[in-house]
Amino acid sequence: MEEWEKKAREAEARLGEAEEELARARLKLEETTGALAASERRRDLERAMAQAGAIDLDAAVLLAERSGEASAEHAAAALRRERPHLFRPERRSGSGAPAGERDEAPDALDALAARARTTGDPRVLAEYLRRRRER
């Protein structure tokens, strides 16, 4: 066998190995792409469920994954309609007290929060938390 034939066979063997390696790399790429898409979908669902007020985030995400909804927001809205017990009650815009019964303006509460933050006095912080809770 001549030297050029030997080199040609070696080159063909290396080409076969390179093609096999390329096929393995493509398969790994497909697997990684699928895993990334699943991870991003789960992250989107977790974010949507948290924004919707899910109490048990893991359970809500699992149910939403099974729903087959296209968007995470639609899945959260559908799950909230179907299983409202998995979510915190929606907050109302008002405090529940008639407008005349509110004892202090929001600016006063903000000022108290700023004072608690700047002084670091635990008594001021306790007073701020008490007034905020009473609102």
C-alpha positions as CSV (number, residue, x, y, z in Angstrom):
1,M,0.0,0.0,0.0
2,E,1.4,3.3,-1.0
3,E,1.8,6.2,1.4
4,W,-0.9,8.4,-0.1
5,E,-3.5,5.5,0.2
6,K,-2.5,5.1,3.9
7,K,-2.9,8.9,4.5
8,A,-6.3,8.8,2.7
9,R,-7.6,6.0,4.9
10,E,-6.4,7.8,8.0
11,A,-8.1,10.9,6.9
12,E,-11.3,9.0,6.2
13,A,-11.1,7.4,9.7
14,R,-10.6,10.9,11.3
15,L,-13.5,12.2,9.3
16,G,-15.8,9.4,10.6
17,E,-14.7,10.1,14.1
18,A,-15.4,13.9,13.6
19,E,-18.8,13.1,12.2
20,E,-19.7,10.9,15.2
21,E,-18.4,13.7,17.6
22,L,-20.5,16.2,15.7
23,A,-23.6,14.0,16.0
24,R,-23.0,13.7,19.8
25,A,-22.6,17.4,20.1
26,R,-25.8,18.1,18.2
27,L,-27.7,15.7,20.5
28,K,-26.2,17.3,23.6
29,L,-27.2,20.7,22.2
30,E,-30.8,19.6,21.7
31,E,-30.9,18.2,25.2
32,T,-29.5,21.4,26.7
33,T,-31.8,23.6,24.6
34,G,-34.8,21.6,25.9
35,A,-33.6,21.8,29.5
36,L,-33.1,25.6,29.1
37,A,-36.6,26.0,27.7
38,A,-38.1,24.0,30.5
39,S,-36.2,26.0,33.1
40,E,-37.3,29.3,31.6
41,R,-40.9,28.1,31.5
42,R,-40.7,27.1,35.2
43,R,-39.2,30.5,36.1
44,D,-41.9,32.3,34.2
45,L,-44.6,30.2,35.9
46,E,-43.0,30.8,39.4
47,R,-42.9,34.6,38.7
48,A,-46.5,34.7,37.5
49,M,-47.7,32.6,40.4
50,A,-45.9,34.8,42.9
51,Q,-47.4,37.9,41.4
52,A,-50.8,36.3,41.5
53,G,-50.4,35.7,45.2
54,A,-50.0,31.9,45.3
55,I,-49.7,30.6,48.8
56,D,-48.0,27.3,47.9
57,L,-45.8,28.3,45.0
58,D,-44.6,24.7,44.2
59,A,-48.1,23.3,44.1
60,A,-49.4,26.2,41.9
61,V,-46.5,25.8,39.5
62,L,-47.0,22.0,39.2
63,L,-50.7,22.5,38.4
64,A,-49.9,25.3,36.0
65,E,-47.4,23.1,34.1
66,R,-50.1,20.5,33.7
67,S,-52.6,23.0,32.4
68,G,-51.0,23.4,29.0
69,E,-51.6,27.2,28.9
70,A,-49.4,29.0,26.5
71,S,-48.4,31.9,28.7
72,A,-47.5,31.9,32.3
73,E,-49.9,34.8,33.0
74,H,-52.9,33.0,31.4
75,A,-52.0,29.9,33.4
76,A,-51.9,31.9,36.7
77,A,-55.2,33.5,35.9
78,A,-56.9,30.2,35.0
79,L,-55.5,28.5,38.1
80,R,-56.7,31.4,40.3
81,R,-60.2,31.0,38.8
82,E,-60.3,27.2,39.1
83,R,-58.6,26.9,42.5
84,P,-58.8,30.2,44.4
85,H,-57.9,28.4,47.7
86,L,-54.3,28.3,46.4
87,F,-54.0,32.0,46.4
88,R,-54.2,34.9,48.9
89,P,-57.3,36.9,48.8
90,E,-57.1,39.9,46.5
91,R,-56.2,43.1,48.3
92,R,-58.8,45.9,48.1
93,S,-57.7,49.4,47.2
94,G,-59.1,51.0,50.4
95,S,-58.3,50.3,54.0
96,G,-61.9,49.3,54.8
97,A,-62.4,52.3,57.1
98,P,-64.5,55.2,56.0
99,A,-62.5,58.1,54.8
100,G,-63.3,60.2,57.9
101,E,-62.1,57.6,60.3
102,R,-58.5,57.3,59.0
103,D,-56.4,58.7,61.8
104,E,-53.4,59.9,59.9
105,A,-52.2,60.8,56.4
106,P,-49.9,58.6,54.4
107,D,-47.3,61.3,54.6
108,A,-47.1,61.0,58.4
109,L,-46.6,57.3,58.1
110,D,-43.8,57.8,55.5
111,A,-42.2,60.4,57.8
112,L,-42.3,58.0,60.7
113,A,-40.7,55.3,58.5
114,A,-38.0,57.6,57.4
115,R,-37.3,58.6,61.1
116,A,-37.1,54.9,62.1
117,R,-34.7,54.2,59.2
118,T,-32.4,57.1,59.9
119,T,-32.3,56.9,63.8
120,G,-32.3,53.2,64.1
121,D,-34.3,53.6,67.3
122,P,-36.3,50.4,68.0
123,R,-39.1,52.3,69.7
124,V,-39.6,54.5,66.6
125,L,-39.6,51.3,64.5
126,A,-42.1,49.7,66.8
127,E,-44.4,52.7,66.6
128,Y,-44.1,52.8,62.8
129,L,-45.0,49.1,62.5
130,R,-47.9,49.5,64.9
131,R,-49.4,52.4,62.9
132,R,-48.8,50.7,59.6
133,R,-50.7,47.6,60.9
134,E,-53.6,49.8,62.1
135,R,-54.0,51.4,58.7
